[in-house]
Amino acid sequence: MQTRAYARGRKLVSGITLRTLDVTRLLPEDFVTLSGKTLFHMQALDAPSSLRVHKLHYYHSRRECIHIPFPEGTQGFLYWHVEPNAPPLLSEIRFRVTASSDPAAFSDGYDLQRPNGRIWRRTLFDIADHANHAPFRAVLLRDGLVTQDLFDDILAWANNNGNLKPGDTSHLIWRFGQPFPARVETGLTRVWLLGSSECHVFMVRNLFGRSVRRERHKGRCLLQLERSPLPEHQGKRVVVMRIVKILELTRAEGAALDHDGSLPREGGLAYVPSPGGRSKVTPWIPWSVDIDGGRNPKKQAFREALRVLFDNEAKYPDPVQ
């Protein structure tokens, strides 16, 4: 993978010829150094020159108006990562940082991370339709790592859902027990649930109750979806949400004690206000969704999304278990 660099204003831009993304076919010429570069252009080997990536970057935030260059020591191989025991939709492009250009050093390397600690990646959903990712599509198709049918299915799914699809920073879930972050003070928690050939956006509003935002409790926690352990759900396909870890929590000064039921408790289940208001004996009940219970039409989207977790149990068993 030969590189060249030239200046555009104050940004250093590099050009890369992408030969392969198949780990088994990597050669020393696929090794590239990205340290300190803000953007780099890319062209697929033996592909038309029009197939270029114009804005492949390390970290860019429009909200913060910042463009962070690749950190020092970013050298290694772009490659196609296949998640073990997971749906094909979880496959993605990553950058493996290695100590040398010898492909044998790949197994001793590590995947590049973003400033927030999450893996730097390009998801299959972005690669499918993003114009800048045309070289990736060309190489993946040529190497037989992805089929055109899969790309077409992703585009059709996105078109049917208003082009709503997961991005590079989205949280992707395909089995029970996978943690994902949530903010206590916001009314919306969103993740994506992936099956063997389907994708669902999973949104929970007011998970900790409206009073949390009114009282201005603040914090972050990790949640996970799991089969319900509650006695009343025995023998049923019911999903609950557990608070795996509290990363940060600031309780509002002077908050009423009767609002404490809305606050997350590490290791416990997530609770929501009981239907009918707080005048009931039990003002807070565990958040839950009965996959096979069709009484509440408002939870139909939840049932469809969470169903894939049960379907995936047989198709993609957790290697840890």
Backbone bond lengths (Angstrom), bond angles and torsions (degrees), N, CA, C in turn:
res aa  C-N    CA-C-N  psi(-1)  N-CA   C-N-CA  omega(-1)  CA-C   N-CA-C  phi
1 M - - - 1.465 - - 1.522 108.06 -
2 Q 1.314 116.50 98.27 1.458 120.98 -178.13 1.522 109.57 -79.79
3 T 1.312 115.97 144.49 1.458 120.06 179.10 1.513 110.13 -125.68
4 R 1.317 116.08 152.35 1.449 121.85 172.37 1.516 106.76 -140.78
5 A 1.293 117.16 153.47 1.465 120.04 -176.72 1.514 109.98 -132.05
6 Y 1.333 115.48 147.08 1.447 120.41 174.79 1.520 107.75 -151.55
7 A 1.325 115.80 161.19 1.466 120.22 -175.40 1.516 110.75 -93.31
8 R 1.314 115.38 139.59 1.455 121.80 170.70 1.512 106.01 -130.94
9 G 1.335 115.80 103.08 1.462 118.43 -171.46 1.520 107.98 64.06
10 R 1.338 115.78 -124.19 1.458 120.67 178.50 1.518 112.16 -105.67
11 K 1.335 116.32 4.67 1.457 119.48 -178.51 1.523 110.02 -97.22
12 L 1.289 115.45 134.78 1.453 120.34 177.25 1.521 108.65 -89.93
13 V 1.316 116.65 122.07 1.455 122.27 -177.48 1.519 108.52 -116.63
14 S 1.309 117.00 135.64 1.461 120.56 -179.34 1.515 110.12 -117.46
15 G 1.327 115.74 153.65 1.442 121.50 176.53 1.517 110.23 -111.92
16 I 1.330 116.78 133.86 1.461 122.02 -176.54 1.520 109.45 -129.75
17 T 1.298 116.83 135.87 1.455 122.21 171.51 1.521 107.83 -99.15
18 L 1.299 116.38 113.70 1.461 122.57 -175.48 1.524 109.34 -87.80
19 R 1.330 116.08 116.11 1.464 120.70 -177.78 1.522 112.04 -92.27
20 T 1.335 117.39 -45.38 1.465 121.71 -179.40 1.515 109.90 -157.34
21 L 1.333 115.61 159.42 1.464 123.22 172.83 1.517 110.85 -120.01
22 D 1.318 115.85 3.00 1.464 122.85 -179.89 1.532 109.12 -80.22
23 V 1.327 116.91 118.17 1.465 121.13 -177.72 1.524 111.37 -57.06
24 T 1.323 117.88 -35.59 1.464 121.32 -176.41 1.525 112.71 -74.14
25 R 1.327 117.30 -9.52 1.463 120.69 -176.98 1.527 112.66 -115.13
26 L 1.313 117.90 8.34 1.460 120.84 -178.15 1.525 111.96 -65.76
27 L 1.323 115.46 140.72 1.458 123.19 177.08 1.530 108.92 -127.52
28 P 1.325 118.14 165.26 1.469 119.98 178.98 1.525 113.42 -54.71
29 E 1.346 118.14 -30.99 1.464 119.26 -179.14 1.535 112.84 -72.42
30 D 1.331 117.74 -8.74 1.464 121.13 175.92 1.527 111.76 -85.07
31 F 1.305 116.69 -7.80 1.467 122.28 179.04 1.523 109.40 -70.33
32 V 1.342 117.51 136.77 1.462 121.63 -178.33 1.524 109.54 -141.55
33 T 1.329 115.06 147.57 1.463 121.19 176.87 1.525 109.12 -111.08
34 L 1.340 116.49 124.39 1.457 122.15 -177.62 1.520 112.60 -115.85
35 S 1.296 119.13 2.87 1.469 123.17 -176.32 1.525 111.34 -51.87
36 G 1.341 116.08 126.84 1.446 121.73 174.78 1.509 115.68 78.26
37 K 1.328 118.98 -4.53 1.460 121.26 -178.29 1.535 109.88 -86.47
38 T 1.304 116.12 139.27 1.459 121.24 -179.26 1.522 111.92 -87.17
39 L 1.317 116.38 -44.92 1.464 122.65 178.95 1.520 108.97 -136.00
40 F 1.324 116.44 158.42 1.455 117.33 169.38 1.526 110.40 -147.23
41 H 1.340 113.56 142.31 1.455 121.56 176.37 1.523 109.38 -86.57
42 M 1.314 115.77 154.50 1.455 118.85 -177.77 1.519 110.29 -144.39
43 Q 1.314 115.86 144.04 1.454 121.88 174.95 1.519 109.02 -133.21
44 A 1.323 116.08 135.36 1.460 120.56 177.86 1.520 109.86 -74.89
45 L 1.328 116.49 139.49 1.459 121.75 179.88 1.529 110.21 -60.63
46 D 1.331 116.18 133.84 1.462 123.62 178.24 1.529 112.77 62.99
47 A 1.329 117.17 19.71 1.463 121.05 176.92 1.522 109.42 -108.65
48 P 1.326 118.33 159.72 1.475 120.63 178.31 1.521 111.39 -55.89
49 S 1.323 115.96 146.62 1.462 120.09 -178.13 1.525 112.23 -63.54
50 S 1.336 116.86 -16.72 1.464 120.00 179.17 1.528 111.99 -70.75
51 L 1.327 116.43 -18.48 1.459 119.78 -179.32 1.527 109.47 -83.36
52 R 1.301 116.18 78.87 1.456 121.35 -178.10 1.519 111.07 -122.62
53 V 1.318 115.47 145.46 1.454 121.12 169.84 1.516 107.24 -90.37
54 H 1.314 117.69 123.11 1.454 120.82 -176.23 1.522 113.31 -97.36
55 K 1.315 117.68 -25.14 1.459 119.54 -174.24 1.526 111.46 -140.53
56 L 1.306 116.73 53.93 1.458 119.74 173.64 1.518 106.54 -87.69
57 H 1.330 116.43 115.80 1.445 120.63 -170.23 1.521 110.78 -130.60
58 Y 1.320 114.92 172.58 1.466 120.74 177.76 1.516 110.79 -82.84
59 Y 1.321 116.74 -56.83 1.464 120.17 179.10 1.519 108.90 -151.71
60 H 1.332 114.88 127.07 1.456 120.49 179.33 1.508 108.92 -137.39
61 S 1.311 117.53 128.18 1.463 122.34 178.96 1.517 109.31 -123.64
62 R 1.323 116.50 113.28 1.462 120.02 176.69 1.521 110.18 -68.84
63 R 1.333 115.87 -36.70 1.462 119.80 -178.57 1.528 110.69 -63.01
64 E 1.328 116.44 -43.12 1.460 120.63 -178.27 1.521 112.50 -90.94
65 C 1.329 116.47 -6.45 1.472 122.23 -179.46 1.531 111.62 55.58
66 I 1.329 115.44 46.63 1.462 119.56 178.86 1.525 109.73 -128.55
67 H 1.309 115.21 152.10 1.455 123.11 178.29 1.529 106.33 -134.87
68 I 1.317 117.92 102.35 1.459 122.52 -175.12 1.526 109.84 -91.95
69 P 1.330 118.30 128.03 1.472 120.87 178.67 1.521 111.82 -73.23
70 F 1.312 115.34 164.63 1.459 119.98 175.97 1.522 109.13 -61.03
71 P 1.339 117.39 137.29 1.472 120.26 -176.30 1.525 112.01 -68.65
72 E 1.317 114.20 160.66 1.467 119.52 176.94 1.533 109.81 -59.08
73 G 1.298 114.86 142.54 1.462 119.70 179.98 1.514 113.94 88.59
74 T 1.350 117.04 4.84 1.467 119.88 178.80 1.521 109.06 -80.80
75 Q 1.299 114.94 92.80 1.458 121.95 177.32 1.527 107.83 -142.72
76 G 1.328 115.82 142.82 1.458 117.88 -179.49 1.510 111.93 154.35
77 F 1.334 116.80 -136.60 1.459 121.34 -170.20 1.532 111.35 -132.50
78 L 1.329 115.86 132.86 1.458 120.81 165.29 1.525 106.94 -75.17
79 Y 1.327 117.24 137.70 1.467 118.47 -177.28 1.524 111.13 -154.17
80 W 1.322 114.77 163.89 1.465 122.51 179.45 1.527 108.81 -93.37
81 H 1.330 115.35 114.38 1.464 121.83 -178.39 1.519 109.70 -96.25
82 V 1.324 116.29 126.23 1.468 122.64 175.67 1.524 108.07 -110.21
83 E 1.319 116.40 116.97 1.454 121.32 -178.95 1.528 109.78 -70.61
84 P 1.356 118.61 125.25 1.472 120.70 -179.47 1.526 111.52 -63.39
85 N 1.329 115.91 141.51 1.465 122.26 176.49 1.521 112.27 51.61
86 A 1.325 115.77 45.85 1.455 121.12 -179.12 1.528 109.64 -140.99
87 P 1.324 117.87 158.39 1.470 120.75 177.25 1.526 111.03 -59.55
88 P 1.332 117.29 149.88 1.469 120.83 179.19 1.520 113.09 -57.56
89 L 1.336 117.68 -25.36 1.462 120.84 -179.64 1.527 112.01 -64.12
90 L 1.333 117.62 -14.70 1.460 121.08 179.75 1.522 112.74 -83.58
91 S 1.330 117.95 -9.86 1.463 120.35 -179.63 1.521 109.78 -65.38
92 E 1.336 116.66 148.32 1.462 120.36 -174.22 1.522 111.01 -160.81
93 I 1.316 115.94 164.56 1.459 121.56 175.38 1.527 108.74 -89.64
94 R 1.333 115.45 133.40 1.455 122.06 176.87 1.524 109.14 -130.81
95 F 1.317 115.97 172.17 1.465 121.34 175.56 1.525 108.52 -120.08
96 R 1.342 115.83 116.95 1.456 121.19 -179.75 1.532 109.63 -92.71
97 V 1.322 116.00 115.62 1.461 121.92 177.89 1.521 108.79 -79.80
98 T 1.338 116.74 126.34 1.461 121.68 -178.26 1.527 110.37 -129.54
99 A 1.327 114.99 162.73 1.461 120.96 -177.78 1.524 112.37 -80.89
100 S 1.334 117.37 -19.09 1.455 120.14 -177.70 1.523 109.68 -150.66
101 S 1.329 115.60 176.21 1.463 121.47 179.18 1.520 112.92 -84.34
102 D 1.315 117.33 0.43 1.463 121.30 178.44 1.525 108.87 -76.01
103 P 1.346 119.86 120.24 1.463 121.69 178.74 1.530 113.03 -55.93
104 A 1.324 117.22 -21.72 1.462 119.90 177.96 1.525 111.63 -65.09
105 A 1.345 116.57 -19.43 1.468 120.69 179.67 1.525 112.12 -80.83
106 F 1.335 116.87 -3.98 1.466 120.87 -176.28 1.525 111.74 -59.17
107 S 1.326 116.90 -46.43 1.466 120.19 -175.66 1.522 112.51 -66.35
108 D 1.324 117.72 -22.02 1.468 120.93 179.11 1.528 112.45 -92.49
109 G 1.333 116.83 -2.17 1.450 120.28 -179.01 1.524 112.51 -87.00
110 Y 1.323 116.02 -167.65 1.464 121.34 179.47 1.517 108.84 -145.59
111 D 1.308 116.30 155.86 1.457 121.37 -178.64 1.534 110.57 -79.37
112 L 1.314 115.71 134.93 1.458 121.98 178.98 1.521 110.37 -59.17
113 Q 1.333 116.21 140.73 1.454 121.72 179.04 1.524 110.85 -113.25
114 R 1.309 115.65 158.11 1.456 122.89 173.39 1.528 109.25 -80.88
115 P 1.338 117.65 171.60 1.465 119.62 178.02 1.524 113.94 -58.43
116 N 1.357 117.35 -27.51 1.465 120.34 -179.75 1.526 113.15 -87.01
117 G 1.341 117.39 5.09 1.453 120.89 177.25 1.511 114.53 92.13
118 R 1.320 118.28 -8.16 1.465 120.59 178.39 1.528 110.23 -83.33
119 I 1.318 115.66 157.89 1.460 121.20 -176.94 1.529 110.87 -65.16
120 W 1.340 116.75 133.80 1.456 121.79 170.21 1.516 107.06 -71.84
121 R 1.325 116.93 128.92 1.465 119.27 -174.09 1.519 110.91 -157.69
122 R 1.338 114.28 166.07 1.455 122.90 168.41 1.523 105.88 -128.70
123 T 1.345 116.13 114.88 1.458 119.89 -173.54 1.524 111.55 -77.93
124 L 1.312 114.71 162.10 1.457 120.87 178.36 1.525 111.07 -61.99
125 F 1.332 116.65 -31.30 1.461 120.96 -178.65 1.529 111.01 -67.80
126 D 1.329 117.17 -41.05 1.457 119.96 177.46 1.520 111.33 -71.78
127 I 1.311 116.87 -39.29 1.461 120.77 -178.65 1.526 110.88 -63.85
128 A 1.332 116.73 -31.96 1.460 121.01 -174.39 1.523 113.01 -62.96
129 D 1.355 117.73 -37.57 1.456 117.64 -172.90 1.519 115.28 -131.77
130 H 1.332 117.64 -0.69 1.470 119.17 -177.94 1.525 109.26 -81.20
131 A 1.315 116.24 125.37 1.467 120.65 -176.24 1.519 111.95 -58.76
132 N 1.334 117.00 -36.21 1.460 119.88 -178.27 1.523 113.17 -68.61
133 H 1.326 116.75 -16.04 1.462 119.94 -176.61 1.531 112.69 -98.98
134 A 1.327 116.79 16.99 1.466 120.32 179.45 1.523 113.17 -55.84
135 P 1.361 120.40 -41.01 1.468 119.40 177.53 1.528 112.24 -61.25
136 F 1.324 117.29 -37.35 1.461 120.08 177.27 1.528 110.51 -61.63
137 R 1.339 116.66 -45.79 1.462 119.84 179.43 1.526 110.63 -60.36
138 A 1.324 115.92 -43.72 1.466 119.59 -177.66 1.526 111.50 -60.81
139 V 1.328 117.06 -44.51 1.464 121.21 -177.73 1.523 111.01 -71.79
140 L 1.326 117.73 -40.76 1.467 120.58 179.62 1.523 111.46 -63.57
141 L 1.324 116.41 -40.76 1.467 119.79 178.23 1.522 110.93 -69.17
142 R 1.330 116.95 -42.25 1.465 120.49 -178.66 1.520 112.01 -63.97
143 D 1.344 116.53 -38.36 1.461 120.32 -179.63 1.522 113.20 -83.29
144 G 1.335 117.52 -3.38 1.461 120.32 179.26 1.519 113.31 73.30
145 L 1.349 117.79 20.73 1.461 120.92 179.69 1.519 111.57 -82.12
146 V 1.329 116.59 -25.63 1.463 123.08 177.22 1.519 107.68 -138.97
147 T 1.335 116.67 144.45 1.460 120.85 177.89 1.521 110.42 -96.17
148 Q 1.319 115.68 154.87 1.457 120.29 176.49 1.523 110.61 -63.55
149 D 1.334 116.91 -33.04 1.466 120.71 178.38 1.530 110.72 -60.46
150 L 1.340 117.07 -39.54 1.458 119.69 179.74 1.525 110.49 -66.73
151 F 1.327 117.53 -43.01 1.459 120.62 176.06 1.528 110.44 -59.77
152 D 1.339 116.95 -43.41 1.464 120.95 -179.11 1.524 110.77 -64.27
153 D 1.332 116.98 -39.14 1.468 120.67 179.47 1.532 110.71 -63.66
154 I 1.348 116.33 -40.41 1.461 120.38 179.80 1.525 110.58 -65.09
155 L 1.330 116.84 -43.01 1.462 120.53 179.65 1.523 111.19 -64.97
156 A 1.336 116.45 -41.01 1.465 120.08 179.04 1.523 110.54 -64.52
157 W 1.333 116.12 -41.48 1.468 120.02 179.34 1.527 110.20 -63.78
158 A 1.330 117.28 -43.53 1.460 120.79 -179.55 1.523 111.00 -64.47
159 N 1.334 117.31 -41.21 1.464 120.80 179.69 1.517 111.56 -63.82
160 N 1.318 116.49 -34.92 1.468 120.67 179.76 1.519 112.69 -76.57
161 N 1.330 116.85 -10.18 1.465 120.77 -178.50 1.527 111.87 -121.49
162 G 1.320 115.17 32.80 1.456 119.23 176.51 1.510 113.49 64.37
163 N 1.337 116.72 29.41 1.470 123.54 -179.11 1.526 112.01 62.61
164 L 1.330 116.79 19.88 1.459 121.01 175.49 1.523 108.53 -81.46
165 K 1.324 116.68 121.36 1.455 120.65 -177.55 1.518 109.69 -153.35
166 P 1.326 118.13 157.84 1.472 120.04 178.30 1.514 111.40 -68.35
167 G 1.328 115.18 149.64 1.462 121.11 178.63 1.516 111.53 -115.49
168 D 1.325 115.16 -168.86 1.465 120.63 -176.48 1.519 112.82 -64.14
169 T 1.332 117.49 -25.11 1.461 120.29 -178.09 1.525 112.87 -104.12
170 S 1.329 117.49 4.55 1.464 120.99 -179.74 1.526 111.15 -72.91
171 H 1.320 115.34 154.97 1.455 121.01 177.14 1.524 108.53 -97.42
172 L 1.334 115.78 119.70 1.450 122.86 -175.69 1.528 110.22 -106.84
173 I 1.343 115.93 128.03 1.460 121.90 -176.87 1.525 108.69 -123.34
174 W 1.320 117.35 137.42 1.460 120.05 176.27 1.524 113.42 -136.64
175 R 1.325 117.57 -3.18 1.460 118.84 175.59 1.523 109.42 -149.14
176 F 1.329 114.99 162.61 1.452 120.72 178.21 1.533 110.10 -64.09
177 G 1.324 115.16 148.11 1.462 120.13 174.33 1.505 115.42 86.75
178 Q 1.333 118.26 6.87 1.460 120.36 177.08 1.534 109.17 -89.19
179 P 1.328 118.41 118.44 1.467 120.25 -176.99 1.518 112.53 -73.35
180 F 1.320 115.33 147.87 1.461 122.15 174.05 1.527 108.05 -144.71
181 P 1.331 117.73 150.13 1.468 121.04 -173.56 1.525 112.88 -83.47
182 A 1.313 115.23 155.10 1.461 121.89 174.48 1.520 108.28 -149.66
183 R 1.299 115.84 148.35 1.454 121.21 175.69 1.523 108.69 -98.35
184 V 1.320 116.10 137.22 1.455 121.18 -176.82 1.524 111.53 -68.15
185 E 1.335 116.87 -37.98 1.458 119.65 -171.56 1.515 114.31 -85.05
186 T 1.328 118.90 -7.85 1.455 120.59 179.34 1.520 110.23 -95.88
187 G 1.312 115.62 152.95 1.454 119.92 -176.26 1.510 114.29 -91.37
188 L 1.329 118.15 5.38 1.458 119.94 -175.19 1.522 111.25 -136.58
189 T 1.312 115.81 126.94 1.465 122.53 172.37 1.521 106.99 -118.64
190 R 1.341 117.15 125.15 1.459 120.00 -175.68 1.519 111.15 -131.63
191 V 1.330 115.45 130.79 1.455 122.50 172.43 1.527 107.38 -137.78
192 W 1.319 115.25 174.05 1.465 121.19 179.68 1.523 109.19 -118.49
193 L 1.335 116.66 130.52 1.456 122.81 178.88 1.518 108.44 -105.95
194 L 1.337 115.81 121.89 1.464 121.39 -175.13 1.517 111.52 -111.52
195 G 1.334 115.59 132.95 1.453 122.02 172.84 1.513 110.04 -108.12
196 S 1.322 116.40 -167.32 1.457 120.01 -177.31 1.525 111.54 -65.85
197 S 1.325 117.48 -30.91 1.467 119.89 179.81 1.525 111.44 -146.95
198 E 1.309 117.68 25.76 1.456 120.59 -179.02 1.515 110.54 -145.78
199 C 1.328 114.34 157.77 1.460 121.28 -178.29 1.520 108.71 -140.05
200 H 1.319 116.94 132.73 1.460 121.91 -179.26 1.523 109.70 -129.23
201 V 1.319 116.26 135.46 1.449 119.89 171.67 1.523 107.07 -84.67
202 F 1.318 116.13 131.61 1.460 122.25 -175.24 1.529 107.67 -116.06
203 M 1.336 116.41 112.31 1.452 121.11 -176.17 1.530 110.37 -122.80
204 V 1.323 115.38 130.35 1.459 121.80 175.66 1.515 107.84 -119.81
205 R 1.322 116.11 124.14 1.463 120.76 -179.56 1.523 110.07 -104.19
206 N 1.324 115.29 144.54 1.469 121.87 175.85 1.531 111.88 53.58
207 L 1.327 115.74 45.25 1.451 119.79 -177.24 1.519 112.14 -58.59
208 F 1.317 117.11 -40.84 1.459 120.90 -178.98 1.532 112.42 -101.53
209 G 1.336 116.61 14.68 1.457 120.04 175.88 1.517 112.94 88.68
210 R 1.314 115.68 149.61 1.466 120.65 -179.78 1.519 111.77 -64.29
211 S 1.331 116.71 -28.11 1.463 118.88 -177.13 1.518 112.26 -64.03
212 V 1.332 116.89 -26.71 1.463 120.04 179.02 1.512 110.09 -59.73
213 R 1.335 116.64 -45.41 1.453 119.80 -179.07 1.530 111.00 -73.47
214 R 1.349 115.70 -34.98 1.461 117.80 179.42 1.524 110.76 -66.38
215 E 1.344 116.39 -39.39 1.463 120.38 178.77 1.529 111.94 -80.43
216 R 1.353 115.26 -13.10 1.464 121.83 178.76 1.525 113.08 65.67
217 H 1.335 115.26 40.52 1.458 118.28 164.75 1.527 106.94 -66.45
218 K 1.324 117.43 145.15 1.459 120.85 -179.35 1.516 110.02 -134.59
219 G 1.330 115.41 151.41 1.451 118.65 176.58 1.513 112.97 160.45
220 R 1.330 114.70 177.51 1.453 122.14 179.01 1.521 108.63 -133.08
221 C 1.313 116.09 146.44 1.457 120.01 178.10 1.524 109.63 -147.83
222 L 1.328 115.31 165.93 1.454 121.90 174.84 1.525 108.38 -107.39
223 L 1.327 115.50 130.51 1.457 121.95 179.42 1.520 110.07 -113.27
224 Q 1.316 116.42 161.07 1.455 120.05 171.19 1.519 108.91 -148.64
225 L 1.329 115.49 148.70 1.453 122.39 175.78 1.519 108.74 -91.59
226 E 1.328 116.86 140.85 1.462 120.33 179.31 1.520 110.39 -153.36
227 R 1.323 115.08 162.23 1.465 120.34 173.57 1.529 108.94 -63.27
228 S 1.315 116.17 140.01 1.459 119.29 -177.01 1.530 111.94 -68.29
229 P 1.360 117.25 130.17 1.460 121.21 175.64 1.534 112.55 -93.58
230 L 1.328 117.09 1.39 1.458 121.14 -174.86 1.528 111.48 -71.52
231 P 1.318 117.88 140.09 1.476 121.62 -177.56 1.521 113.19 -56.41
232 E 1.319 117.34 -38.27 1.467 119.68 -177.72 1.523 113.18 -68.52
233 H 1.333 117.33 -11.69 1.456 121.58 179.78 1.524 112.94 -106.03
234 Q 1.313 116.69 7.20 1.470 120.51 -177.39 1.528 110.30 -60.40
235 G 1.327 116.02 132.44 1.454 121.59 179.21 1.523 113.83 82.32
236 K 1.332 117.51 1.74 1.453 121.48 179.96 1.531 110.47 -115.46
237 R 1.325 114.91 159.11 1.460 119.80 175.74 1.531 108.10 -93.20
238 V 1.322 114.09 87.15 1.463 120.66 -177.83 1.522 108.94 -120.75
239 V 1.330 115.87 135.29 1.453 122.27 -179.58 1.528 109.26 -107.36
240 V 1.324 116.45 134.58 1.458 122.53 173.49 1.524 108.24 -122.01
241 M 1.319 115.76 171.56 1.450 121.21 -178.81 1.526 109.12 -122.92
242 R 1.330 116.33 127.44 1.455 120.76 -178.19 1.538 110.46 -109.53
243 I 1.319 115.49 144.31 1.459 121.60 176.65 1.527 107.52 -89.24
244 V 1.316 116.51 98.86 1.461 121.73 -173.94 1.517 111.34 -69.39
245 K 1.330 115.79 -44.51 1.464 119.20 -176.51 1.517 109.83 -154.68
246 I 1.322 116.02 140.07 1.455 121.36 173.17 1.527 107.76 -96.94
247 L 1.313 115.80 115.30 1.464 120.63 -178.75 1.519 111.97 -84.03
248 E 1.324 115.13 -31.23 1.465 120.18 -178.21 1.519 107.86 -165.33
249 L 1.331 117.72 137.20 1.458 120.00 178.83 1.519 109.79 -153.67
250 T 1.312 116.06 122.45 1.462 123.04 177.10 1.518 108.15 -120.31
251 R 1.319 116.07 115.44 1.459 121.24 -178.64 1.527 109.13 -83.98
252 A 1.324 116.11 134.44 1.455 120.71 -177.64 1.524 110.79 -62.33
253 E 1.314 115.69 136.82 1.458 120.48 179.40 1.524 110.40 -66.51
254 G 1.331 116.19 130.06 1.450 121.17 178.08 1.511 114.45 78.03
255 A 1.350 118.37 13.41 1.458 120.57 179.14 1.520 110.48 -65.79
256 A 1.324 116.05 142.74 1.455 120.62 -179.24 1.521 110.71 -65.76
257 L 1.345 116.10 141.85 1.460 120.32 -177.21 1.518 111.92 -64.08
258 D 1.325 117.75 -30.88 1.459 118.50 -177.40 1.522 112.58 -72.24
259 H 1.340 115.77 -2.94 1.459 119.22 175.85 1.530 111.58 -92.95
260 D 1.318 116.76 -2.89 1.465 119.36 -176.17 1.517 112.80 -62.55
261 G 1.319 117.94 -25.83 1.461 120.17 -179.46 1.509 113.08 -61.93
262 S 1.314 116.73 -20.31 1.468 119.71 -179.02 1.519 112.67 -83.00
263 L 1.330 117.76 -17.62 1.452 120.38 -174.78 1.532 111.28 -76.49
264 P 1.329 116.96 141.00 1.463 119.61 179.16 1.517 112.13 -69.17
265 R 1.319 116.53 143.68 1.460 122.83 176.22 1.520 108.62 -124.11
266 E 1.309 116.30 121.84 1.465 121.43 -174.78 1.511 111.33 -57.24
267 G 1.326 115.62 129.92 1.451 121.93 -179.81 1.507 114.29 88.55
268 G 1.323 117.77 -15.10 1.459 121.35 -178.72 1.513 112.02 -94.59
269 L 1.322 115.51 174.00 1.450 121.36 177.09 1.526 110.18 -79.07
270 A 1.319 115.47 154.76 1.459 120.81 175.04 1.520 108.72 -79.58
271 Y 1.336 115.78 134.92 1.458 121.48 -178.38 1.522 110.26 -112.47
272 V 1.325 115.36 153.79 1.456 122.69 176.93 1.523 108.21 -131.81
273 P 1.342 117.67 160.09 1.465 119.54 178.14 1.521 111.49 -59.68
274 S 1.300 116.64 138.91 1.449 121.60 178.43 1.523 110.62 -67.16
275 P 1.334 118.77 140.37 1.473 120.26 177.74 1.524 110.64 -57.63
276 G 1.312 116.14 135.71 1.449 119.61 178.12 1.502 113.49 101.58
277 G 1.331 118.27 -4.22 1.450 120.13 176.35 1.502 113.29 101.72
278 R 1.311 116.39 -178.21 1.453 122.68 -172.67 1.522 113.66 -93.03
279 S 1.316 117.14 3.43 1.456 118.93 -179.81 1.528 111.60 -76.22
280 K 1.318 116.16 -10.68 1.455 119.94 -179.59 1.523 111.06 -72.82
281 V 1.334 115.26 164.90 1.455 120.50 178.52 1.520 110.24 -63.32
282 T 1.332 116.87 -37.38 1.471 121.95 179.23 1.523 108.81 -111.01
283 P 1.329 117.66 93.25 1.473 119.60 -176.39 1.518 113.98 -73.18
284 W 1.343 117.25 -22.87 1.462 120.99 -177.89 1.524 109.39 -125.64
285 I 1.336 115.81 135.06 1.467 121.41 179.45 1.524 108.54 -128.90
286 P 1.347 118.19 155.36 1.466 120.04 178.53 1.522 111.10 -62.40
287 W 1.339 115.45 137.14 1.460 119.48 172.15 1.518 107.63 -64.48
288 S 1.339 118.07 131.39 1.467 121.10 -179.05 1.516 110.18 -157.47
289 V 1.327 115.14 154.55 1.459 122.28 175.93 1.531 107.81 -136.98
290 D 1.330 115.65 123.40 1.464 122.43 175.77 1.524 107.41 -88.57
291 I 1.333 116.34 112.55 1.464 120.77 -175.51 1.520 111.76 -60.24
292 D 1.306 116.61 -35.86 1.466 121.08 -175.22 1.521 112.73 -99.89
293 G 1.338 117.32 1.66 1.460 120.42 179.57 1.508 110.42 -93.74
294 G 1.321 117.64 119.47 1.452 121.39 -174.63 1.509 114.85 -107.58
295 R 1.313 117.73 21.74 1.464 119.91 -175.80 1.530 113.01 -74.44
296 N 1.309 116.38 -34.67 1.462 119.74 -177.00 1.522 109.53 -102.64
297 P 1.345 117.20 104.77 1.474 119.09 -178.46 1.518 113.08 -64.02
298 K 1.329 117.94 -21.79 1.458 120.91 -179.70 1.523 111.56 -67.95
299 K 1.338 116.93 -20.38 1.465 120.32 -178.91 1.527 112.96 -99.18
300 Q 1.345 116.88 9.17 1.449 119.53 -178.97 1.532 111.37 -60.67
301 A 1.335 117.22 -42.10 1.464 120.00 178.75 1.520 110.58 -64.34
302 F 1.339 117.25 -37.39 1.467 120.95 176.26 1.521 110.19 -61.56
303 R 1.334 115.86 -45.89 1.464 119.66 -177.19 1.525 111.40 -61.71
304 E 1.332 116.15 -41.95 1.463 119.92 179.17 1.519 111.41 -64.70
305 A 1.326 116.61 -41.43 1.463 120.21 -178.41 1.527 111.44 -69.63
306 L 1.325 117.05 -46.40 1.459 120.91 -175.04 1.528 112.46 -74.28
307 R 1.314 116.99 -19.25 1.455 120.29 177.99 1.527 111.56 -58.39
308 V 1.350 117.00 -33.48 1.464 119.18 -176.43 1.533 111.30 -64.46
309 L 1.334 117.95 -26.61 1.466 119.68 178.64 1.519 111.05 -65.83
310 F 1.338 116.58 -38.45 1.456 120.34 176.39 1.529 110.51 -70.20
311 D 1.335 116.73 -40.14 1.467 120.26 178.79 1.528 110.98 -63.34
312 N 1.329 116.36 -36.59 1.466 120.13 -176.57 1.523 113.13 -73.14
313 E 1.329 117.62 -21.78 1.468 120.09 -177.88 1.519 111.87 -56.90
314 A 1.330 116.62 -41.16 1.472 119.99 -179.01 1.518 111.77 -81.73
315 K 1.347 116.66 -34.49 1.465 120.20 -176.61 1.525 112.89 -78.50
316 Y 1.348 116.16 -36.24 1.457 120.87 -174.82 1.531 109.67 -132.61
317 P 1.335 117.63 75.71 1.471 120.03 -178.62 1.501 112.09 -62.04
318 D 1.313 115.94 143.56 1.466 121.90 179.54 1.516 108.71 -69.46
319 P 1.356 118.99 119.67 1.468 120.98 -178.89 1.515 113.18 -64.46
320 V 1.352 117.98 -19.83 1.454 121.06 -179.05 1.519 111.39 -72.63
321 Q 1.340 115.71 -30.24 1.450 120.16 -177.32 1.521 111.36 -77.35
